[in-house]
């Protein structure tokens, strides 16, 4: 762990042109006890952070395909290198799309099957607890976090879906109805090493009772900070 002089884990939050939830992600890191570090998409280094969050919202070029252009931003080069070396990376909503387009995670996110934008509090079931971002949850635990997307349907070919299931790489599933047509009710997945996680719902909007339906999302950020302390 690199860490700061204060001893807090430094978690970078990347802002792309159009990002909407970068400030919320930084606040979530702070509430969890970490040190949020603002990263701009054109940064050519990660400024010695210990983990990275790609937040929700939009990224320039989404009109072509969500995340397809953002993957070429300068900040993605060191991020890809560090992610492959084991750095914890969390992609939320548009960040999940960027991770898939960058091939850190398999599959893609497509337009919701009902062709409408959806915004609601969404129940998820935790399917895996040994990733860098989920150790503070229990297997089978049901959590509620906000969901807001127009292109949130997770898709992949049957071979990839079968592999994700067999390897235990489905991290979250939708409970109480599939909101966007995601295959096999998949709401979030991880890479083989368990350090990179992407999901469509927004845990950063469920970290305090003042603004969220629950505080169920805080566990993402406390999990990462505990991983950094023991790394």
Long-range contacts (C-beta under 8 A, 24 or more apart in sequence): 1-50, 1-228, 1-229, 1-231, 2-48, 2-49, 2-50, 3-50, 3-228, 4-35, 6-35, 8-33, 8-34, 8-35, 8-225, 9-34, 9-35, 9-50, 9-51, 9-224, 9-225, 9-228, 9-229, 10-34, 10-35, 10-37, 10-48, 10-49, 10-50, 10-51, 11-35, 11-36, 11-37, 11-49, 11-50, 11-51, 11-52, 11-53, 11-221, 11-224, 11-225, 12-36, 12-37, 12-38, 12-39, 12-46, 12-47, 12-49, 12-51, 12-52, 12-53, 13-37, 13-38, 13-39, 13-52, 13-53, 13-55, 14-39, 14-40, 14-41, 14-52, 14-53, 14-54, 14-55, 14-75, 14-79, 14-95, 15-39, 15-40, 15-41, 15-55, 16-41, 16-57, 16-58, 16-59, 16-60, 16-70, 16-73, 16-94, 16-98, 17-41, 17-59, 17-60, 18-57, 18-58, 18-59, 18-60, 18-62, 19-55, 19-56, 19-57, 19-58, 19-59, 19-94, 20-55, 20-56, 20-57, 20-58, 21-55, 21-56, 21-57, 21-92, 21-93, 21-202, 21-204, 21-205, 22-55, 22-57, 24-55, 24-202, 24-204, 24-205, 25-53, 25-55, 25-92, 25-204, 27-204, 27-207, 28-203, 28-204, 28-207, 28-217, 28-218, 28-220, 28-221, 29-53, 29-221, 31-207, 31-208, 31-218, 31-221, 32-207, 32-218, 32-221, 32-222, 32-224, 32-225, 33-222, 33-225, 34-221, 34-224, 34-225, 39-75, 40-75, 41-70, 41-73, 41-74, 41-75, 42-73, 42-74, 42-75, 43-74, 43-75, 44-74, 44-75, 44-77, 44-78, 45-78, 46-75, 46-78, 46-79, 46-82, 50-87, 50-88, 50-228, 50-231, 51-87, 51-88, 51-89, 51-90, 51-132, 51-224, 51-227, 51-228, 52-79, 52-82, 52-83, 52-87, 52-88, 52-89, 52-90, 53-89, 53-90, 53-91, 53-92, 53-95, 53-204, 54-89, 54-90, 54-91, 54-92, 54-94, 54-95, 54-96, 54-98, 54-99, 55-92, 55-93, 55-94, 55-95, 55-204, 56-92, 56-93, 56-94, 56-95, 56-148, 56-202, 56-204, 57-93, 57-94, 58-94, 59-94, 59-97, 59-98, 62-94, 65-101, 66-94, 66-97, 66-101, 66-109, 66-151, 67-94, 67-97, 67-98, 67-99, 67-100, 67-101, 67-102, 67-109, 68-101, 70-94, 70-98, 70-101, 71-98, 71-101, 71-102, 76-102, 80-104, 83-191, 83-195, 83-196, 86-193, 86-195, 87-195, 88-132, 88-133, 88-195, 88-196, 88-224, 88-227, 88-228, 89-195, 89-196, 89-197, 90-133, 90-196, 90-197, 90-198, 90-220, 90-224, 91-196, 91-197, 91-198, 91-199, 92-198, 92-199, 92-200, 92-201, 92-202, 92-203, 92-204, 93-148, 93-149, 93-152, 93-200, 93-201, 93-202, 95-198, 96-188, 96-198, 96-199, 96-200, 97-151, 99-196, 99-198, 100-198, 104-191, 104-196, 105-189, 105-190, 105-191, 105-196, 105-198, 106-156, 106-160, 106-164, 106-189, 107-154, 107-155, 107-156, 107-160, 107-189, 108-154, 108-155, 108-156, 109-151, 109-152, 109-153, 109-154, 109-155, 109-200, 110-151, 110-153, 110-155, 111-150, 111-151, 111-153, 112-149, 112-150, 112-151, 112-152, 112-153, 112-179, 112-180, 112-181, 113-153, 113-180, 113-181, 114-180, 114-181, 116-150, 117-148, 117-149, 117-150, 118-147, 118-148, 118-149, 118-150, 118-152, 118-179, 118-180, 119-146, 119-147, 119-148, 120-146, 120-147, 120-179, 121-145, 121-146, 121-147, 121-213, 122-146, 122-147, 122-174, 122-176, 122-179, 122-187, 122-201, 123-174, 123-175, 123-176, 124-172, 124-173, 124-174, 124-175, 124-187, 124-188, 124-201, 125-172, 125-173, 125-174, 125-175, 126-171, 126-172, 127-168, 127-170, 127-171, 127-172, 127-173, 128-168, 128-169, 128-170, 128-171, 128-190, 128-194, 130-194, 131-171, 131-190, 131-194, 131-195, 131-197, 131-223, 132-194, 132-195, 132-197, 132-223, 132-224, 132-227, 133-197, 133-220, 133-223, 133-224, 134-171, 134-197, 134-219, 134-220, 134-223, 135-223, 135-226, 135-227, 136-219, 136-222, 136-223, 136-226, 137-219, 137-223, 142-175, 143-206, 143-214, 143-216, 143-217, 143-219, 144-206, 144-213, 144-214, 144-216, 145-201, 145-202, 145-203, 145-205, 145-206, 145-212, 145-213, 145-214, 145-216, 145-217, 146-201, 146-202, 146-205, 146-206, 146-212, 146-213, 147-179, 147-200, 147-201, 147-202, 148-202, 149-180, 149-200, 152-179, 152-180, 152-182, 152-200, 153-180, 153-181, 153-182, 153-183, 154-182, 154-183, 154-186, 154-187, 154-189, 154-200, 155-182, 155-183, 156-183, 161-186, 164-189, 167-192, 171-197, 171-199, 172-199, 172-201
